[in-house]
Amino acid sequence: MLSGIGPAAVLAALGIGVVRDLPVGQGLQDHYMTLPNFRTDAASLFGAATPENAALLRSEGCGPLTSNIGEAGGFFRSRDELDAPDVQFHAAPVLFHQEGLGPVTEHGFAFGPCVPAPVSRGAVTLRSPRPDAAPRITHNYLTAPEDRERIVAGIRIALDIAVMAAEKAADLITGAER
């Protein structure tokens, strides 16, 4: 875009001469995800960084410190009549605060839906004519009604799973019932 190739209105607004009016940066597709947190009295990865667990990792290559955080996932249909799943789930054995960057202060776990094939589209455009300026990224998450319906259905599934007995949830996640 800095070279003048891109949406004419965006370039002109920044004082960049238009060489070619093309939809550069349009059609950004990103997978919206939400991970509700569930506190628990059961042990999670919170507090797993102990000398004992570090020794277990070094000596046997196992234990809680081998976790990649994204321990499990699965796919669900937001509506029974669909031919294929349209909601993806991610699960982590620890609370997920502030995009995974916030401090964890208690035991818990997080799991929830992602829309793997969103209809909503965003754009990556210029914020400034300066080459060292960060781009303007407009995700437009959930602007399409279908995406909103899928994420709401996914949150409902997550809440249903959260209230089930542990063995029933494990069966559901592994596909024993669907």
Secondary structure as UniProt FT lines:
FT   TURN            2..3
FT   STRAND          5..6
FT   HELIX           8..13
FT   TURN            14..15
FT   STRAND          20..21
FT   TURN            24..25
FT   STRAND          26..28
FT   STRAND          37..39
FT   TURN            46..47
FT   HELIX           51..60
FT   HELIX           64..66
FT   STRAND          72..76
FT   TURN            80..81
FT   STRAND          87..92
FT   HELIX           98..100
FT   STRAND          108..114
FT   STRAND          122..125
FT   TURN            131..132
FT   STRAND          136..138
FT   TURN            141..142
FT   HELIX           145..163
FT   HELIX           166..173
FT   TURN            174..175
//
